[in-house]
Amino acid sequence: MNADLHCHSCVSDGTLTPEALAQRAKDRGVELWALTDHDEIGGQHRARDAALTLGLPYLTGTEISVSFCGQTVHIVGLGFDPDNEALKRGLAATRGGRRERALEMADSLAKAGIPGSFEGALKYVGNPDLISRTHFARYLVETGVCADTSEVFRRFLTEGKPGFVPHRWAGLRDAVHWITEAGGMAVIAHPARYKFTANEEHALFSEFKSHGGRGVEVITGSHSAAEAVRYAEAALEYGLAASRGSDFHSPDESHTDLGALPELPGNLTPVWEALQDRIQRPA
């Protein structure tokens, strides 16, 4: 199935509306879609309604930031009840502190000779509660400091570089429980992006599963073919279902478009097989 279960709208740090993303997914042959905005589910009803109007089956989604072994890890939630109060409270708490972090980022950039970045980043923010590094990156491209967002993250906003400010996110246990208690499935997002040692990665997968996590992204926009093989093996090793998602943010920035991913290896159990009763289908 051409499922795309990881992308972002202007409700978090994407550039397109939920409705425009639904149309793009449909136009590019996606057969099952989920919008997974960062720490936010405010676009879920819009995305679902647009998808179903287009005849596109839909799964609710979000991507929760968690702290683990001193790094930020992302956990995707799929197929949950978007009106679940505990999930909404948890995400609201996770979003807290982003403004203060953003002001510290701007101060760091100002000391590196780049003034006005907080106000500049705000121009790109659809939801001020979710101001992030991506919004700062777009401002640095707009002002000519960098040629593109890839250069931004080579020179700024990452550990050891101007503009980097760590943030203490939710705990792994909390994120998994918010998702599962709302009826959904928790999935480790793009695991190859984390710079863990082998022991730390084993701890992540083991603890994730012990808390009720059930899936891992194998095919993503940021995984190489070798990394896809590696995490297909991890899915089998840890008994996890496999997910697939482009992590699409913008037509101008994303390397992988909606619907353009390779297929999952045939020896894996796709997450959508376990979520059949959570898929919302056109009438």
Protein Blocks (a to p, Z undefined) as FASTA:
>chain_A
ZZdfbdcdfklmmfbdfklmmmmmmmnopabdcdddehiaklmmmmmmmmmmnopacddd
ddddddeehiacddddehiafkbmklmmmmmmmmgoklmmmmmmmmmmmmnopghklmmm
mmmpmblklgcfklmmmmmmmnomamblklmmmmgopahiahiacdddddfklmmmmmmm
nopacddehkllpccdfklmmmmmmmmmmnopabdcfbdfkbcfklmmmmmmmmmmnopa
cdddekiabfklpmbdghiaccddfkbccfklmmmmmpccdZZ
